[in-house]
């Protein structure tokens, strides 16, 4: 029985590696594949980096709050004068327990324009995620509130994640969003 368990776990690691490599290739080829992608919107590189847990970890465990990873975000062109911005996004990152996690989805934010090119976005993200600690990478859906503050070229994305179960505790997840126009 141990040999069967070892083979299954080994295949899971290979699947995670292939998914992470695939996401990397997609994000790395955006500039070279620009003619095949939608026009009029804006492309962004997402750099995952930090989380702040608002609850204590399960007994005998500690949280990883350095959630290294990367992804992409595309913001569709808005109608002239509309404060609503639709987007799609996907990312891979090290989760709270140092396992690779993946998500892809889309959402909408209400953009509040400030001065000197700054804005604050507030909205939601609907997604499908795969995590090792939730049914061993079986995808599951979710809906979370999001906000972002910055300029058209650089922004900080914030996502609030409520406590779901013993594995997913209440936290704030932070990403750096960089426009591909400046890369």
C-alpha positions as semicolon CSV with decimal commas, in nm:
position;residue;x (nm);y (nm);z (nm)
1;X;0,000;0,000;0,000
2;X;0,288;0,241;0,068
3;X;0,409;0,204;-0,291
4;X;0,066;0,301;-0,429
5;X;0,054;0,607;-0,203
6;X;0,406;0,707;-0,314
7;X;0,312;0,681;-0,684
8;X;-0,004;0,892;-0,635
9;X;0,185;1,163;-0,442
10;X;0,463;1,161;-0,702
11;X;0,209;1,211;-0,982
12;X;0,046;1,498;-0,790
13;X;0,382;1,674;-0,772
14;X;0,432;1,624;-1,145
15;X;0,083;1,762;-1,218
16;X;0,153;2,068;-1,001
17;X;0,486;2,123;-1,174
18;X;0,326;2,097;-1,520
19;X;0,047;2,340;-1,420
20;X;0,296;2,591;-1,278
21;X;0,517;2,565;-1,587
22;X;0,213;2,610;-1,814
23;X;0,105;2,924;-1,628
24;X;0,461;3,057;-1,650
25;X;0,468;2,997;-2,027
26;X;0,134;3,172;-2,073
27;X;0,248;3,477;-1,875
28;X;0,589;3,483;-2,047
29;X;0,441;3,477;-2,400
30;X;0,181;3,753;-2,360
31;X;0,397;4,019;-2,529
32;X;0,486;3,788;-2,822
33;X;0,127;3,667;-2,868
34;X;-0,030;4,012;-2,842
35;X;-0,179;3,997;-3,194
36;X;-0,387;3,691;-3,097
37;X;-0,522;3,848;-2,775
38;X;-0,810;4,093;-2,728
39;X;-0,739;4,452;-2,824
40;X;-0,821;4,770;-2,638
41;X;-0,775;4,649;-2,282
42;X;-0,463;4,631;-2,069
43;X;-0,239;4,340;-1,972
44;X;-0,074;4,310;-1,632
45;X;0,185;4,087;-1,470
46;X;0,076;3,978;-1,123
47;X;0,343;3,918;-0,858
48;X;0,209;3,744;-0,549
49;X;0,405;3,819;-0,241
50;X;0,242;3,859;0,097
51;X;-0,047;3,757;0,314
52;X;-0,149;3,860;0,662
53;X;-0,339;3,595;0,858
54;X;-0,598;3,737;1,095
55;X;-0,639;3,412;1,293
56;X;-0,400;3,166;1,458
57;X;-0,279;2,861;1,262
58;X;-0,407;2,511;1,344
59;X;-0,235;2,344;1,640
60;X;0,118;2,235;1,556
61;X;0,137;2,437;1,231
62;X;0,264;2,777;1,127
63;X;0,153;2,994;0,836
64;X;0,367;3,091;0,538
65;X;0,300;3,460;0,481
66;X;0,549;3,498;0,196
67;X;0,327;3,375;-0,087
68;X;0,569;3,389;-0,380
69;X;0,413;3,335;-0,721
70;X;0,308;3,502;-1,044
71;X;0,022;3,533;-1,286
72;X;-0,153;3,754;-1,537
73;X;-0,451;3,989;-1,539
74;X;-0,632;4,136;-1,837
75;X;-0,861;4,439;-1,791
76;X;-1,115;4,482;-2,068
77;X;-1,155;4,822;-2,228
78;X;-1,432;5,019;-2,058
79;X;-1,697;5,227;-2,226
80;X;-1,607;5,593;-2,228
81;X;-1,700;5,745;-1,893
82;X;-1,792;5,413;-1,729
83;X;-1,642;5,355;-1,383
84;X;-1,683;4,974;-1,418
85;X;-1,381;4,761;-1,509
86;X;-1,415;4,390;-1,598
87;X;-1,112;4,163;-1,575
88;X;-0,986;3,807;-1,601
89;X;-0,692;3,672;-1,402
90;X;-0,496;3,362;-1,316
91;X;-0,204;3,287;-1,088
92;X;0,008;3,022;-0,915
93;X;0,162;3,084;-0,571
94;X;0,289;2,923;-0,252
95;X;-0,006;2,907;-0,014
96;X;-0,019;2,937;0,365
97;X;0,125;2,587;0,404
98;X;0,400;2,624;0,137
99;X;0,209;2,422;-0,123
100;X;0,154;2,545;-0,478
101;X;-0,200;2,674;-0,531
102;X;-0,362;2,784;-0,856
103;X;-0,661;2,997;-0,949
104;X;-0,824;3,142;-1,255
105;X;-1,133;3,358;-1,284
106;X;-1,278;3,697;-1,351
107;X;-1,460;3,981;-1,191
108;X;-1,561;4,342;-1,196
109;X;-1,458;4,646;-0,995
110;X;-1,593;4,996;-0,953
111;X;-1,308;5,241;-1,021
112;X;-1,294;5,558;-0,813
113;X;-1,062;5,809;-0,981
114;X;-0,845;6,016;-0,750
115;X;-0,595;6,288;-0,840
116;X;-0,267;6,265;-1,035
117;X;-0,364;5,942;-1,213
118;X;-0,438;5,741;-0,897
119;X;-0,746;5,523;-0,849
120;X;-0,910;5,284;-0,604
121;X;-1,100;4,980;-0,733
122;X;-1,356;4,789;-0,525
123;X;-1,538;4,479;-0,648
124;X;-1,539;4,100;-0,663
125;X;-1,352;3,803;-0,810
126;X;-1,528;3,479;-0,909
127;X;-1,275;3,198;-0,953
128;X;-1,188;2,831;-0,963
129;X;-0,899;2,729;-0,738
130;X;-0,693;2,415;-0,681
131;X;-0,511;2,365;-0,349
132;X;-0,338;2,064;-0,199
133;X;-0,520;2,100;0,134
134;X;-0,865;2,114;-0,025
135;X;-0,945;1,769;-0,167
136;X;-0,588;1,721;-0,294
137;X;-0,603;1,972;-0,581
138;X;-0,960;1,905;-0,688
139;X;-1,079;2,241;-0,830
140;X;-1,344;2,432;-0,633
141;X;-1,528;2,760;-0,704
142;X;-1,520;3,075;-0,496
143;X;-1,627;3,438;-0,480
144;X;-1,423;3,700;-0,292
145;X;-1,415;4,077;-0,244
146;X;-1,118;4,257;-0,401
147;X;-0,976;4,605;-0,398
148;X;-0,683;4,770;-0,572
149;X;-0,506;5,101;-0,531
150;X;-0,255;5,252;-0,770
151;X;-0,212;5,396;-1,115
152;X;-0,264;5,249;-1,463
153;X;0,095;5,116;-1,456
154;X;0,146;4,997;-1,096
155;X;-0,108;4,893;-0,833
156;X;-0,147;4,686;-0,519
157;X;-0,427;4,426;-0,529
158;X;-0,584;4,321;-0,198
159;X;-0,816;4,025;-0,145
160;X;-0,994;3,943;0,180
161;X;-1,041;3,571;0,241
162;X;-1,275;3,474;0,526
163;X;-1,219;3,162;0,737
164;X;-1,360;2,867;0,542
165;X;-1,241;2,566;0,744
166;X;-0,940;2,446;0,946
167;X;-0,714;2,478;0,640
168;X;-0,832;2,812;0,501
169;X;-0,811;3,076;0,772
170;X;-0,906;3,444;0,760
171;X;-0,641;3,652;0,581
172;X;-0,563;3,943;0,352
173;X;-0,373;3,847;0,034
174;X;-0,154;4,107;-0,141
175;X;-0,033;4,121;-0,503
176;X;0,169;4,370;-0,706
177;X;0,008;4,447;-1,044
178;X;0,243;4,578;-1,315
179;X;0,124;4,692;-1,657
180;X;0,300;4,515;-1,942
181;X;0,334;4,861;-2,102
182;X;0,617;4,940;-1,859
183;X;0,795;4,604;-1,888
